[in-house]
Amino acid sequence: MIKSSIEKMAFDIGYDIANSDDETQSNLLNGFSKGLANSMDSNSLNTQLCYIADKLDSKSEKILTELVEFIKLKNQ
């Protein structure tokens, strides 16, 4: 499979954005989420999320789990 330049640089882009401000970080997650939600029905989205979760390392799992807890607190 031929990879685009963005696919080749995804880790590096994410790492750089992690060292940016909260607005830039949330823009990355908002754009990623919107792209997934707009391009898939609910079954395909759940399948894709399963594939993504399977490939996360322990640091990513920890950060995302903590983010979910902050979202729950915000929405209470």
N, C-alpha and C positions, 0 to 999 in steps of 0.2 A: 504494500500500500504506500502510495506517495503521500508524504506529510507536507503540509503547508508550513511557511515560516512561522506562523503563529503557533501551530502545534509543536514545532520544534523548540519554541521559546517559552512555552506555557509555564514551566517551572520557574524560569528566571523572571518572567513578568510577574508571576504571583509573589515571588520572593521580594522583588523590588516594591510592589504595591504594599506588601506587609510592612515595609519600612516607611510608608507614606502616612498621610493623615487619615482620620476616621471617615471623612467624606469620600476620599478616593477609594478606600477599602470597601465602604458600603456600595459605592457605584459599581465596583467590580462584581460584588455578589448580586446586586440588583440586576445588572445586565446579564449575568450568567443565568440567574433564575428566570428572568423574563424570556430569554432565548429558549431555555428548556421548556417552559410552560407553553410558549406560543407554537413550538414546533412538534408537540406530541399530545396525543390523547392521554387520559389518565392511566390506562394500562401500560402504554409505552413509556410514560414518565416514570411510573413505579419500577418498571424493568430497568430503565436507564439509571435510576437512583440506586438500585441494587448493584448494578455493575460498578458504579462509581464507588459505593461504600466498600465493595470487595477489594478495591485497589488503594484505599487510603492507608497511610502509615499511622502508627500509634499517636504521633504528635497531631496529625490532622484530626483524628477521631476525638482526641481530648479537646482541642480547640472548638470543633463543631458542636460537641456535646455541651460544652460550657456556653457557647453562643445560644444554643436552644434554651438553656436555663435562663439566660438573661432575657430572651424573647418572651418566655412564659411570665417572668416577673413584670416586664413592661406591659404586658397585655392583661394583667390582673386588675 
